Amino acid sequence: MELETAEAADPDVLRDRLPPAPGEWTRSADMTGTVEYRLPSGESPCTAAKLTVRPDVLGDGTVRVDKTVGCRGLGTDRYDDLDAVVAAADYELAHVLRGLGADRSRELTSRGDG
C-alpha cells in the first residue's frame, strides 16, 4: 500500500489567497510562494511574532505554517486545504493582535492611565 501525499500549493495561488497584514503586522512575499508576516518588537532583537506560510514542498501537506514568538519557534502546522490555511492565518494574526491589545490595556491600567 502506497502512502499518498498532498501536492504542494501553487506559489502564485497561495500568495494571492492569503490575507493582507492587519494592524501593526507587515507582510512580505517572494517568488517561491513564501509569505511572511512580522510583528515588530521594541524590546527584542527578534520580532514580537512571526508567521511564515509556504508551500510544503518537502513535507506531506499542501501548505506549512511556522509560528515564532520572540526568538523562539513554536512549531509547524501543515494543511491540505487552502481555505483552511487562509482561515488559520486570519485567526493567528488576529489572535496575536487581541493579545497585544489586552497586554497594553493591562499596562495602562496598572500605571493608572486607563
VOSEKE-243528 format. One record per atom (N, C-alpha, C, O, CB): residue in one letter; atom name; x, y, z. Coordinates in steps of 0.1 Angstrom, whole numbers. Glycine has a CB too. Example, Ala and Ser with C-alpha at 12.3 -4.5 7.8 and 13.67 -1.06 7.14 Angstrom:
2
[rec "A"; "N"; [132; -57; 78]]
[rec "A"; "CA"; [123; -45; 78]]
[rec "A"; "C"; [132; -33; 78]]
[rec "A"; "O"; [142; -33; 85]]
[rec "A"; "CB"; [113; -45; 90]]
[rec "S"; "N"; [128; -22; 71]]
[rec "S"; "CA"; [137; -11; 71]]
[rec "S"; "C"; [129; 0; 79]]
[rec "S"; "O"; [134; 11; 80]]
[rec "S"; "CB"; [141; -6; 57]]
END
This chain:
114
[rec "M"; "N"; [8; -12; 0]]
[rec "M"; "CA"; [0; 0; 0]]
[rec "M"; "C"; [9; 13; 0]]
[rec "M"; "O"; [18; 14; 9]]
[rec "M"; "CB"; [-10; 0; 12]]
[rec "E"; "N"; [7; 21; -9]]
[rec "E"; "CA"; [15; 33; -11]]
[rec "E"; "C"; [8; 45; -3]]
[rec "E"; "O"; [-4; 47; -5]]
[rec "E"; "CB"; [17; 37; -25]]
[rec "L"; "N"; [16; 52; 4]]
[rec "L"; "CA"; [10; 64; 11]]
[rec "L"; "C"; [9; 75; 1]]
[rec "L"; "O"; [18; 78; -7]]
[rec "L"; "CB"; [20; 68; 23]]
[rec "E"; "N"; [-2; 82; 2]]
[rec "E"; "CA"; [-5; 94; -6]]
[rec "E"; "C"; [-1; 106; 1]]
[rec "E"; "O"; [-4; 108; 13]]
[rec "E"; "CB"; [-20; 94; -11]]
[rec "T"; "N"; [5; 115; -6]]
[rec "T"; "CA"; [9; 128; 0]]
[rec "T"; "C"; [2; 139; -8]]
[rec "T"; "O"; [0; 138; -20]]
[rec "T"; "CB"; [24; 130; 1]]
[rec "A"; "N"; [-1; 150; -2]]
[rec "A"; "CA"; [-7; 161; -8]]
[rec "A"; "C"; [3; 168; -17]]
[rec "A"; "O"; [15; 168; -14]]
[rec "A"; "CB"; [-14; 171; 2]]
[rec "E"; "N"; [-1; 175; -28]]
[rec "E"; "CA"; [8; 182; -36]]
[rec "E"; "C"; [9; 196; -30]]
[rec "E"; "O"; [0; 202; -25]]
[rec "E"; "CB"; [2; 183; -51]]
[rec "A"; "N"; [22; 201; -31]]
[rec "A"; "CA"; [24; 215; -25]]
[rec "A"; "C"; [16; 225; -33]]
[rec "A"; "O"; [13; 224; -45]]
[rec "A"; "CB"; [39; 218; -27]]
[rec "A"; "N"; [12; 235; -25]]
[rec "A"; "CA"; [3; 246; -31]]
[rec "A"; "C"; [11; 253; -42]]
[rec "A"; "O"; [23; 255; -41]]
[rec "A"; "CB"; [-1; 256; -20]]
[rec "D"; "N"; [3; 258; -52]]
[rec "D"; "CA"; [9; 267; -62]]
[rec "D"; "C"; [13; 280; -56]]
[rec "D"; "O"; [5; 286; -49]]
[rec "D"; "CB"; [-1; 269; -74]]
[rec "P"; "N"; [26; 284; -58]]
[rec "P"; "CA"; [31; 296; -51]]
[rec "P"; "C"; [22; 309; -54]]
[rec "P"; "O"; [19; 317; -45]]
[rec "P"; "CB"; [45; 299; -55]]
[rec "D"; "N"; [18; 311; -67]]
[rec "D"; "CA"; [11; 322; -70]]
[rec "D"; "C"; [-3; 322; -64]]
[rec "D"; "O"; [-8; 333; -59]]
[rec "D"; "CB"; [9; 323; -85]]
[rec "V"; "N"; [-9; 311; -63]]
[rec "V"; "CA"; [-23; 310; -57]]
[rec "V"; "C"; [-22; 312; -42]]
[rec "V"; "O"; [-30; 319; -37]]
[rec "V"; "CB"; [-29; 296; -60]]
[rec "L"; "N"; [-12; 306; -36]]
[rec "L"; "CA"; [-10; 308; -22]]
[rec "L"; "C"; [-8; 323; -18]]
[rec "L"; "O"; [-15; 328; -9]]
[rec "L"; "CB"; [2; 300; -16]]
[rec "R"; "N"; [1; 330; -25]]
[rec "R"; "CA"; [3; 344; -23]]
[rec "R"; "C"; [-9; 352; -24]]
[rec "R"; "O"; [-12; 361; -16]]
[rec "R"; "CB"; [14; 350; -32]]
[rec "D"; "N"; [-17; 349; -35]]
[rec "D"; "CA"; [-29; 357; -38]]
[rec "D"; "C"; [-41; 354; -27]]
[rec "D"; "O"; [-49; 363; -25]]
[rec "D"; "CB"; [-34; 354; -51]]
[rec "R"; "N"; [-41; 342; -22]]
[rec "R"; "CA"; [-52; 339; -13]]
[rec "R"; "C"; [-50; 343; 1]]
[rec "R"; "O"; [-60; 345; 9]]
[rec "R"; "CB"; [-54; 324; -13]]
[rec "L"; "N"; [-38; 345; 6]]
[rec "L"; "CA"; [-35; 348; 20]]
[rec "L"; "C"; [-39; 363; 22]]
[rec "L"; "O"; [-38; 371; 13]]
[rec "L"; "CB"; [-20; 346; 23]]
[rec "P"; "N"; [-44; 366; 35]]
[rec "P"; "CA"; [-49; 379; 38]]
[rec "P"; "C"; [-38; 390; 38]]
[rec "P"; "O"; [-26; 387; 40]]
[rec "P"; "CB"; [-56; 379; 51]]
[rec "P"; "N"; [-42; 403; 37]]
[rec "P"; "CA"; [-32; 413; 39]]
[rec "P"; "C"; [-29; 414; 54]]
[rec "P"; "O"; [-35; 408; 62]]
[rec "P"; "CB"; [-38; 427; 35]]
[rec "A"; "N"; [-18; 421; 57]]
[rec "A"; "CA"; [-14; 422; 71]]
[rec "A"; "C"; [-23; 432; 79]]
[rec "A"; "O"; [-24; 443; 75]]
[rec "A"; "CB"; [1; 427; 72]]
[rec "P"; "N"; [-29; 427; 90]]
[rec "P"; "CA"; [-37; 436; 98]]
[rec "P"; "C"; [-29; 444; 108]]
[rec "P"; "O"; [-18; 440; 112]]
[rec "P"; "CB"; [-48; 428; 105]]
[rec "G"; "N"; [-34; 455; 113]]
[rec "G"; "CA"; [-28; 462; 124]]
[rec "G"; "C"; [-14; 465; 122]]
[rec "G"; "O"; [-10; 471; 111]]
[rec "G"; "CB"; [-29; 454; 137]]
[rec "E"; "N"; [-5; 462; 131]]
[rec "E"; "CA"; [9; 465; 131]]
[rec "E"; "C"; [17; 455; 123]]
[rec "E"; "O"; [29; 456; 121]]
[rec "E"; "CB"; [15; 467; 145]]
[rec "W"; "N"; [11; 444; 119]]
[rec "W"; "CA"; [18; 433; 112]]
[rec "W"; "C"; [23; 439; 98]]
[rec "W"; "O"; [17; 448; 93]]
[rec "W"; "CB"; [9; 421; 109]]
[rec "T"; "N"; [34; 433; 93]]
[rec "T"; "CA"; [38; 436; 80]]
[rec "T"; "C"; [38; 423; 72]]
[rec "T"; "O"; [39; 412; 78]]
[rec "T"; "CB"; [53; 442; 79]]
[rec "R"; "N"; [36; 424; 59]]
[rec "R"; "CA"; [36; 412; 51]]
[rec "R"; "C"; [45; 413; 39]]
[rec "R"; "O"; [46; 423; 32]]
[rec "R"; "CB"; [21; 409; 45]]
[rec "S"; "N"; [53; 402; 37]]
[rec "S"; "CA"; [62; 402; 25]]
[rec "S"; "C"; [60; 388; 19]]
[rec "S"; "O"; [56; 378; 25]]
[rec "S"; "CB"; [77; 404; 29]]
[rec "A"; "N"; [62; 388; 6]]
[rec "A"; "CA"; [61; 376; -2]]
[rec "A"; "C"; [72; 375; -12]]
[rec "A"; "O"; [77; 385; -17]]
[rec "A"; "CB"; [47; 375; -9]]
[rec "D"; "N"; [76; 362; -15]]
[rec "D"; "CA"; [86; 361; -26]]
[rec "D"; "C"; [81; 351; -37]]
[rec "D"; "O"; [70; 346; -36]]
[rec "D"; "CB"; [99; 355; -20]]
[rec "M"; "N"; [89; 349; -47]]
[rec "M"; "CA"; [85; 341; -58]]
[rec "M"; "C"; [83; 327; -55]]
[rec "M"; "O"; [77; 319; -63]]
[rec "M"; "CB"; [95; 343; -69]]
[rec "T"; "N"; [88; 322; -44]]
[rec "T"; "CA"; [86; 308; -41]]
[rec "T"; "C"; [73; 305; -34]]
[rec "T"; "O"; [69; 294; -32]]
[rec "T"; "CB"; [97; 303; -31]]
[rec "G"; "N"; [65; 316; -32]]
[rec "G"; "CA"; [52; 314; -25]]
[rec "G"; "C"; [53; 316; -10]]
[rec "G"; "O"; [43; 315; -3]]
[rec "G"; "CB"; [46; 301; -29]]
[rec "T"; "N"; [65; 319; -5]]
[rec "T"; "CA"; [66; 321; 10]]
[rec "T"; "C"; [61; 335; 13]]
[rec "T"; "O"; [65; 345; 7]]
[rec "T"; "CB"; [81; 320; 14]]
[rec "V"; "N"; [51; 335; 22]]
[rec "V"; "CA"; [46; 348; 27]]
[rec "V"; "C"; [49; 348; 42]]
[rec "V"; "O"; [46; 339; 50]]
[rec "V"; "CB"; [30; 348; 25]]
[rec "E"; "N"; [55; 359; 46]]
[rec "E"; "CA"; [60; 361; 59]]
[rec "E"; "C"; [53; 373; 65]]
[rec "E"; "O"; [53; 384; 60]]
[rec "E"; "CB"; [75; 363; 60]]
[rec "Y"; "N"; [46; 371; 77]]
[rec "Y"; "CA"; [40; 382; 84]]
[rec "Y"; "C"; [49; 384; 96]]
[rec "Y"; "O"; [53; 375; 103]]
[rec "Y"; "CB"; [25; 378; 89]]
[rec "R"; "N"; [52; 397; 99]]
[rec "R"; "CA"; [61; 400; 110]]
[rec "R"; "C"; [55; 411; 119]]
[rec "R"; "O"; [49; 421; 113]]
[rec "R"; "CB"; [75; 405; 105]]
[rec "L"; "N"; [56; 410; 131]]
[rec "L"; "CA"; [51; 420; 141]]
[rec "L"; "C"; [64; 425; 148]]
[rec "L"; "O"; [70; 417; 156]]
[rec "L"; "CB"; [41; 414; 151]]
[rec "P"; "N"; [68; 438; 146]]
[rec "P"; "CA"; [80; 443; 152]]
[rec "P"; "C"; [80; 443; 167]]
[rec "P"; "O"; [69; 444; 173]]
[rec "P"; "CB"; [83; 456; 146]]
[rec "S"; "N"; [92; 443; 173]]
[rec "S"; "CA"; [93; 443; 187]]
[rec "S"; "C"; [102; 455; 191]]
[rec "S"; "O"; [113; 456; 185]]
[rec "S"; "CB"; [98; 430; 193]]
[rec "G"; "N"; [98; 463; 200]]
[rec "G"; "CA"; [107; 473; 206]]
[rec "G"; "C"; [116; 468; 217]]
[rec "G"; "O"; [125; 476; 222]]
[rec "G"; "CB"; [99; 485; 210]]
[rec "E"; "N"; [114; 456; 221]]
[rec "E"; "CA"; [121; 451; 233]]
[rec "E"; "C"; [130; 439; 230]]
[rec "E"; "O"; [138; 435; 239]]
[rec "E"; "CB"; [111; 446; 243]]
[rec "S"; "N"; [130; 435; 218]]
[rec "S"; "CA"; [138; 423; 215]]
[rec "S"; "C"; [145; 425; 201]]
[rec "S"; "O"; [140; 432; 192]]
[rec "S"; "CB"; [129; 410; 214]]
[rec "P"; "N"; [157; 419; 199]]
[rec "P"; "CA"; [163; 419; 186]]
[rec "P"; "C"; [155; 411; 176]]
[rec "P"; "O"; [157; 412; 164]]
[rec "P"; "CB"; [178; 414; 187]]
[rec "C"; "N"; [147; 402; 181]]
[rec "C"; "CA"; [138; 394; 172]]
[rec "C"; "C"; [125; 401; 170]]
[rec "C"; "O"; [122; 411; 176]]
[rec "C"; "CB"; [136; 380; 178]]
[rec "T"; "N"; [116; 396; 162]]
[rec "T"; "CA"; [103; 401; 160]]
[rec "T"; "C"; [95; 397; 173]]
[rec "T"; "O"; [98; 387; 179]]
[rec "T"; "CB"; [96; 397; 147]]
[rec "A"; "N"; [84; 405; 176]]
[rec "A"; "CA"; [75; 401; 186]]
[rec "A"; "C"; [68; 388; 182]]
[rec "A"; "O"; [66; 379; 191]]
[rec "A"; "CB"; [64; 412; 189]]
[rec "A"; "N"; [64; 387; 170]]
[rec "A"; "CA"; [58; 374; 165]]
[rec "A"; "C"; [61; 374; 150]]
[rec "A"; "O"; [62; 384; 143]]
[rec "A"; "CB"; [43; 374; 168]]
[rec "K"; "N"; [61; 361; 145]]
[rec "K"; "CA"; [63; 359; 130]]
[rec "K"; "C"; [55; 347; 126]]
[rec "K"; "O"; [54; 337; 133]]
[rec "K"; "CB"; [78; 358; 126]]
[rec "L"; "N"; [48; 348; 115]]
[rec "L"; "CA"; [40; 337; 109]]
[rec "L"; "C"; [45; 335; 95]]
[rec "L"; "O"; [44; 345; 87]]
[rec "L"; "CB"; [25; 340; 109]]
[rec "T"; "N"; [51; 324; 92]]
[rec "T"; "CA"; [56; 321; 78]]
[rec "T"; "C"; [48; 310; 72]]
[rec "T"; "O"; [47; 299; 77]]
[rec "T"; "CB"; [71; 317; 79]]
[rec "V"; "N"; [43; 314; 60]]
[rec "V"; "CA"; [34; 304; 53]]
[rec "V"; "C"; [41; 301; 40]]
[rec "V"; "O"; [45; 310; 33]]
[rec "V"; "CB"; [19; 310; 51]]
[rec "R"; "N"; [42; 288; 37]]
[rec "R"; "CA"; [49; 285; 24]]
[rec "R"; "C"; [43; 271; 19]]
[rec "R"; "O"; [38; 263; 26]]
[rec "R"; "CB"; [64; 283; 26]]
[rec "P"; "N"; [45; 269; 6]]
[rec "P"; "CA"; [41; 256; 0]]
[rec "P"; "C"; [50; 245; 7]]
[rec "P"; "O"; [61; 247; 10]]
[rec "P"; "CB"; [44; 256; -15]]
[rec "D"; "N"; [43; 234; 10]]
[rec "D"; "CA"; [50; 223; 17]]
[rec "D"; "C"; [57; 214; 7]]
[rec "D"; "O"; [52; 203; 5]]
[rec "D"; "CB"; [40; 216; 26]]
[rec "V"; "N"; [68; 219; 2]]
[rec "V"; "CA"; [75; 211; -9]]
[rec "V"; "C"; [80; 198; -4]]
[rec "V"; "O"; [80; 188; -11]]
[rec "V"; "CB"; [85; 220; -15]]
[rec "L"; "N"; [86; 198; 8]]
[rec "L"; "CA"; [93; 186; 13]]
[rec "L"; "C"; [85; 178; 22]]
[rec "L"; "O"; [88; 166; 25]]
[rec "L"; "CB"; [106; 190; 20]]
[rec "G"; "N"; [74; 183; 27]]
[rec "G"; "CA"; [65; 176; 36]]
[rec "G"; "C"; [54; 169; 30]]
[rec "G"; "O"; [53; 167; 17]]
[rec "G"; "CB"; [60; 185; 47]]
[rec "D"; "N"; [44; 165; 38]]
[rec "D"; "CA"; [33; 157; 32]]
[rec "D"; "C"; [20; 165; 32]]
[rec "D"; "O"; [9; 160; 30]]
[rec "D"; "CB"; [30; 145; 41]]
[rec "G"; "N"; [21; 178; 34]]
[rec "G"; "CA"; [9; 187; 33]]
[rec "G"; "C"; [10; 196; 21]]
[rec "G"; "O"; [19; 195; 12]]
[rec "G"; "CB"; [8; 196; 45]]
[rec "T"; "N"; [-1; 204; 19]]
[rec "T"; "CA"; [-1; 213; 8]]
[rec "T"; "C"; [6; 226; 12]]
[rec "T"; "O"; [13; 232; 4]]
[rec "T"; "CB"; [-16; 216; 4]]
[rec "V"; "N"; [4; 231; 24]]
[rec "V"; "CA"; [10; 243; 29]]
[rec "V"; "C"; [15; 241; 43]]
[rec "V"; "O"; [9; 233; 51]]
[rec "V"; "CB"; [-1; 255; 29]]
[rec "R"; "N"; [26; 247; 47]]
[rec "R"; "CA"; [31; 246; 61]]
[rec "R"; "C"; [31; 260; 66]]
[rec "R"; "O"; [34; 270; 59]]
[rec "R"; "CB"; [45; 240; 61]]
[rec "V"; "N"; [28; 261; 79]]
[rec "V"; "CA"; [28; 274; 87]]
[rec "V"; "C"; [37; 273; 99]]
[rec "V"; "O"; [35; 264; 107]]
[rec "V"; "CB"; [14; 278; 91]]
[rec "D"; "N"; [48; 281; 99]]
[rec "D"; "CA"; [57; 281; 110]]
[rec "D"; "C"; [54; 293; 119]]
[rec "D"; "O"; [53; 305; 114]]
[rec "D"; "CB"; [72; 282; 105]]
[rec "K"; "N"; [53; 291; 132]]
[rec "K"; "CA"; [49; 302; 141]]
[rec "K"; "C"; [61; 305; 150]]
[rec "K"; "O"; [68; 295; 155]]
[rec "K"; "CB"; [37; 298; 150]]
[rec "T"; "N"; [64; 318; 152]]
[rec "T"; "CA"; [76; 322; 161]]
[rec "T"; "C"; [71; 333; 170]]
[rec "T"; "O"; [64; 342; 165]]
[rec "T"; "CB"; [88; 326; 152]]
[rec "V"; "N"; [75; 333; 182]]
[rec "V"; "CA"; [73; 344; 192]]
[rec "V"; "C"; [86; 347; 197]]
[rec "V"; "O"; [93; 339; 203]]
[rec "V"; "CB"; [62; 340; 203]]
[rec "G"; "N"; [90; 360; 196]]
[rec "G"; "CA"; [103; 364; 201]]
[rec "G"; "C"; [113; 357; 192]]
[rec "G"; "O"; [112; 358; 180]]
[rec "G"; "CB"; [105; 362; 216]]
[rec "C"; "N"; [123; 351; 198]]
[rec "C"; "CA"; [133; 344; 191]]
[rec "C"; "C"; [130; 328; 191]]
[rec "C"; "O"; [139; 321; 187]]
[rec "C"; "CB"; [147; 347; 197]]
[rec "R"; "N"; [119; 324; 196]]
[rec "R"; "CA"; [116; 310; 198]]
[rec "R"; "C"; [105; 305; 188]]
[rec "R"; "O"; [94; 311; 187]]
[rec "R"; "CB"; [111; 308; 212]]
[rec "G"; "N"; [109; 294; 181]]
[rec "G"; "CA"; [99; 288; 173]]
[rec "G"; "C"; [89; 280; 181]]
[rec "G"; "O"; [92; 273; 190]]
[rec "G"; "CB"; [106; 278; 163]]
[rec "L"; "N"; [76; 282; 177]]
[rec "L"; "CA"; [65; 275; 184]]
[rec "L"; "C"; [60; 262; 177]]
[rec "L"; "O"; [51; 256; 182]]
[rec "L"; "CB"; [54; 284; 186]]
[rec "G"; "N"; [66; 259; 165]]
[rec "G"; "CA"; [62; 247; 158]]
[rec "G"; "C"; [56; 250; 145]]
[rec "G"; "O"; [55; 262; 140]]
[rec "G"; "CB"; [51; 240; 166]]
[rec "T"; "N"; [53; 239; 138]]
[rec "T"; "CA"; [48; 240; 124]]
[rec "T"; "C"; [35; 232; 123]]
[rec "T"; "O"; [34; 222; 129]]
[rec "T"; "CB"; [59; 234; 114]]
[rec "D"; "N"; [26; 238; 116]]
[rec "D"; "CA"; [13; 232; 113]]
[rec "D"; "C"; [13; 230; 98]]
[rec "D"; "O"; [18; 238; 90]]
[rec "D"; "CB"; [1; 240; 117]]
[rec "R"; "N"; [7; 218; 93]]
[rec "R"; "CA"; [6; 216; 79]]
[rec "R"; "C"; [-9; 215; 76]]
[rec "R"; "O"; [-17; 209; 83]]
[rec "R"; "CB"; [13; 202; 75]]
[rec "Y"; "N"; [-13; 220; 64]]
[rec "Y"; "CA"; [-26; 220; 59]]
[rec "Y"; "C"; [-27; 214; 45]]
[rec "Y"; "O"; [-18; 216; 37]]
[rec "Y"; "CB"; [-32; 234; 59]]
[rec "D"; "N"; [-38; 207; 42]]
[rec "D"; "CA"; [-40; 201; 29]]
[rec "D"; "C"; [-50; 209; 21]]
[rec "D"; "O"; [-53; 206; 10]]
[rec "D"; "CB"; [-45; 187; 31]]
[rec "D"; "N"; [-55; 220; 27]]
[rec "D"; "CA"; [-66; 228; 21]]
[rec "D"; "C"; [-63; 243; 22]]
[rec "D"; "O"; [-60; 247; 32]]
[rec "D"; "CB"; [-80; 224; 27]]
[rec "L"; "N"; [-63; 250; 10]]
[rec "L"; "CA"; [-60; 264; 11]]
[rec "L"; "C"; [-70; 272; 19]]
[rec "L"; "O"; [-66; 282; 26]]
[rec "L"; "CB"; [-60; 269; -4]]
[rec "D"; "N"; [-83; 268; 18]]
[rec "D"; "CA"; [-93; 275; 27]]
[rec "D"; "C"; [-89; 274; 41]]
[rec "D"; "O"; [-91; 284; 49]]
[rec "D"; "CB"; [-107; 270; 24]]
[rec "A"; "N"; [-85; 263; 46]]
[rec "A"; "CA"; [-81; 260; 60]]
[rec "A"; "C"; [-69; 269; 64]]
[rec "A"; "O"; [-69; 274; 75]]
[rec "A"; "CB"; [-78; 246; 62]]
[rec "V"; "N"; [-59; 270; 55]]
[rec "V"; "CA"; [-47; 278; 58]]
[rec "V"; "C"; [-50; 293; 58]]
[rec "V"; "O"; [-45; 300; 67]]
[rec "V"; "CB"; [-36; 275; 48]]
[rec "V"; "N"; [-59; 297; 50]]
[rec "V"; "CA"; [-63; 311; 50]]
[rec "V"; "C"; [-70; 314; 63]]
[rec "V"; "O"; [-68; 325; 69]]
[rec "V"; "CB"; [-72; 315; 38]]
[rec "A"; "N"; [-79; 306; 67]]
[rec "A"; "CA"; [-87; 308; 80]]
[rec "A"; "C"; [-77; 307; 91]]
[rec "A"; "O"; [-78; 315; 101]]
[rec "A"; "CB"; [-98; 297; 81]]
[rec "A"; "N"; [-67; 298; 91]]
[rec "A"; "CA"; [-58; 297; 102]]
[rec "A"; "C"; [-49; 310; 103]]
[rec "A"; "O"; [-46; 315; 114]]
[rec "A"; "CB"; [-49; 285; 100]]
[rec "A"; "N"; [-45; 315; 91]]
[rec "A"; "CA"; [-36; 327; 91]]
[rec "A"; "C"; [-44; 339; 97]]
[rec "A"; "O"; [-39; 346; 105]]
[rec "A"; "CB"; [-31; 330; 77]]
[rec "D"; "N"; [-57; 340; 92]]
[rec "D"; "CA"; [-65; 351; 97]]
[rec "D"; "C"; [-67; 350; 113]]
[rec "D"; "O"; [-65; 360; 120]]
[rec "D"; "CB"; [-80; 350; 91]]
[rec "Y"; "N"; [-69; 338; 117]]
[rec "Y"; "CA"; [-71; 336; 132]]
[rec "Y"; "C"; [-58; 339; 139]]
[rec "Y"; "O"; [-58; 347; 149]]
[rec "Y"; "CB"; [-75; 321; 135]]
[rec "E"; "N"; [-47; 334; 135]]
[rec "E"; "CA"; [-34; 336; 142]]
[rec "E"; "C"; [-30; 351; 143]]
[rec "E"; "O"; [-26; 356; 153]]
[rec "E"; "CB"; [-23; 328; 136]]
[rec "L"; "N"; [-32; 358; 131]]
[rec "L"; "CA"; [-28; 372; 131]]
[rec "L"; "C"; [-37; 380; 140]]
[rec "L"; "O"; [-32; 389; 148]]
[rec "L"; "CB"; [-30; 378; 117]]
[rec "A"; "N"; [-50; 378; 140]]
[rec "A"; "CA"; [-60; 385; 149]]
[rec "A"; "C"; [-58; 381; 163]]
[rec "A"; "O"; [-59; 390; 172]]
[rec "A"; "CB"; [-74; 382; 145]]
[rec "H"; "N"; [-55; 368; 166]]
[rec "H"; "CA"; [-53; 363; 180]]
[rec "H"; "C"; [-41; 371; 186]]
[rec "H"; "O"; [-42; 375; 198]]
[rec "H"; "CB"; [-50; 348; 180]]
[rec "V"; "N"; [-30; 372; 179]]
[rec "V"; "CA"; [-18; 379; 185]]
[rec "V"; "C"; [-22; 394; 187]]
[rec "V"; "O"; [-18; 400; 198]]
[rec "V"; "CB"; [-6; 378; 175]]
[rec "L"; "N"; [-29; 400; 178]]
[rec "L"; "CA"; [-33; 415; 180]]
[rec "L"; "C"; [-42; 416; 192]]
[rec "L"; "O"; [-41; 426; 200]]
[rec "L"; "CB"; [-39; 420; 167]]
[rec "R"; "N"; [-51; 407; 194]]
[rec "R"; "CA"; [-60; 407; 205]]
[rec "R"; "C"; [-52; 406; 218]]
[rec "R"; "O"; [-55; 413; 228]]
[rec "R"; "CB"; [-71; 396; 205]]
[rec "G"; "N"; [-42; 397; 218]]
[rec "G"; "CA"; [-34; 395; 230]]
[rec "G"; "C"; [-26; 408; 233]]
[rec "G"; "O"; [-24; 411; 245]]
[rec "G"; "CB"; [-24; 383; 228]]
[rec "L"; "N"; [-20; 414; 223]]
[rec "L"; "CA"; [-13; 426; 225]]
[rec "L"; "C"; [-22; 437; 230]]
[rec "L"; "O"; [-18; 445; 239]]
[rec "L"; "CB"; [-6; 431; 212]]
[rec "G"; "N"; [-34; 438; 225]]
[rec "G"; "CA"; [-44; 448; 230]]
[rec "G"; "C"; [-47; 446; 245]]
[rec "G"; "O"; [-48; 456; 252]]
[rec "G"; "CB"; [-57; 448; 222]]
[rec "A"; "N"; [-48; 434; 249]]
[rec "A"; "CA"; [-51; 431; 263]]
[rec "A"; "C"; [-39; 434; 271]]
[rec "A"; "O"; [-40; 440; 282]]
[rec "A"; "CB"; [-55; 416; 265]]
[rec "D"; "N"; [-27; 431; 267]]
[rec "D"; "CA"; [-15; 434; 274]]
[rec "D"; "C"; [-13; 449; 276]]
[rec "D"; "O"; [-10; 454; 287]]
[rec "D"; "CB"; [-2; 428; 267]]
[rec "R"; "N"; [-16; 457; 265]]
[rec "R"; "CA"; [-14; 471; 266]]
[rec "R"; "C"; [-25; 477; 275]]
[rec "R"; "O"; [-22; 487; 282]]
[rec "R"; "CB"; [-15; 477; 252]]
[rec "S"; "N"; [-37; 472; 275]]
[rec "S"; "CA"; [-47; 476; 283]]
[rec "S"; "C"; [-44; 474; 298]]
[rec "S"; "O"; [-46; 483; 306]]
[rec "S"; "CB"; [-61; 469; 280]]
[rec "R"; "N"; [-38; 462; 301]]
[rec "R"; "CA"; [-34; 459; 315]]
[rec "R"; "C"; [-22; 469; 319]]
[rec "R"; "O"; [-22; 473; 331]]
[rec "R"; "CB"; [-29; 445; 316]]
[rec "E"; "N"; [-13; 472; 310]]
[rec "E"; "CA"; [-2; 481; 313]]
[rec "E"; "C"; [-7; 495; 317]]
[rec "E"; "O"; [-3; 500; 327]]
[rec "E"; "CB"; [7; 482; 301]]
[rec "L"; "N"; [-17; 500; 309]]
[rec "L"; "CA"; [-22; 513; 311]]
[rec "L"; "C"; [-30; 513; 325]]
[rec "L"; "O"; [-29; 523; 332]]
[rec "L"; "CB"; [-32; 517; 300]]
[rec "T"; "N"; [-37; 503; 327]]
[rec "T"; "CA"; [-45; 502; 340]]
[rec "T"; "C"; [-36; 501; 352]]
[rec "T"; "O"; [-38; 508; 362]]
[rec "T"; "CB"; [-54; 490; 340]]
[rec "S"; "N"; [-25; 494; 351]]
[rec "S"; "CA"; [-16; 492; 362]]
[rec "S"; "C"; [-8; 505; 365]]
[rec "S"; "O"; [-4; 508; 376]]
[rec "S"; "CB"; [-6; 481; 360]]
[rec "R"; "N"; [-6; 514; 354]]
[rec "R"; "CA"; [1; 526; 356]]
[rec "R"; "C"; [-9; 537; 360]]
[rec "R"; "O"; [-5; 548; 364]]
[rec "R"; "CB"; [8; 531; 343]]
[rec "G"; "N"; [-22; 534; 360]]
[rec "G"; "CA"; [-32; 544; 363]]
[rec "G"; "C"; [-36; 553; 352]]
[rec "G"; "O"; [-43; 563; 354]]
[rec "G"; "CB"; [-27; 553; 374]]
[rec "D"; "N"; [-32; 549; 339]]
[rec "D"; "CA"; [-36; 557; 327]]
[rec "D"; "C"; [-49; 554; 322]]
[rec "D"; "O"; [-55; 561; 314]]
[rec "D"; "CB"; [-25; 555; 317]]
[rec "G"; "N"; [-55; 542; 326]]
[rec "G"; "CA"; [-67; 538; 319]]
[rec "G"; "C"; [-78; 537; 328]]
[rec "G"; "O"; [-89; 533; 323]]
[rec "G"; "CB"; [-65; 525; 313]]
END
